Amino acid sequence: MLNSYDQGYHSGFINALDEVIDNIWADLQYMQNNEDIENDWYCRGQFEAGQQIITKLKRIRDLKSGSMNDNDEEVE
């Protein structure tokens, strides 16, 4: 069982990850709506990198929150 300090730290960590994921997602949505991702290879690379970062951050969040085990398969 976590003490109140650990619970607060843990909760703050998860909330911070959620905020970072939301901010990256908003940037990707903006790019998708305003940039030529299909024909501009630089934008496409940024977009795909952002998607991969979100996937990894979600995995970290899920592992830290206990909703996924290290052995669980990642589904994209």
N, C-alpha and C positions, 0 to 999 in steps of 0.2 A: 504494500500500500504506500502511496506517495504522501509525503507530508505536505502541508499547505504551500511551502516555498516551492517544492518540486512540482506540485500541481500547477501553480501559477506560471512557473518557468515553462513547463511542458505546454500549457495552454497558449502562452504567448508565442512560443516557437511555432506551433501549428497555425495560429492566426497570422503570423508573419508570412509563413509559406503560402497560405491562402491569398494574402494580399499581393504577394509577388506574382503568383500564378494569374490572378485577376488582371494585374497591370500588364503582364506580357500578353495575355489573351486580348485585352483591349487594343494593344498595339498591333497584334496580328489581324484583328478585325478591321482596324483602320487601313492597314496595308492591303488587305483583301478588297476593300471597297474603293480605295483611292490610288493604288499602284498597279502597274502592268506586270503582275507576277509571272504570267505565262511567258512573256517575251523579254523581260528584263532579268537576266541571270543573276545580277547582284541582289535584286529584291527577292527573287525566288530563293536564293541561298539564305538570306536573312529570315525569310518566312519559314523555311524548312528547319533552320536551326532553332527558331523560336518554338516550333512545334515539338522538337526533340527535347528542348529544355523543359517545357511544360510537362511532358511525359515523365521525365526524370524527377522533377520536383513533386509531381503527384505521387510517384512511387515512394519517395522519401517521406512525404506527408502521411501516406497510408501506412507505411512501416512504423513511423513514430506514433501514430494514433492507435495502432493495434488492429486496424481493419485489414491488414495484409501481413502475411508471414514472409520471411526471407525465401521460403521454398515456393511460394505462390508464383504462378506464371503471370507475366505481364501481358495484358491484352491491349493492343493499340487499335 
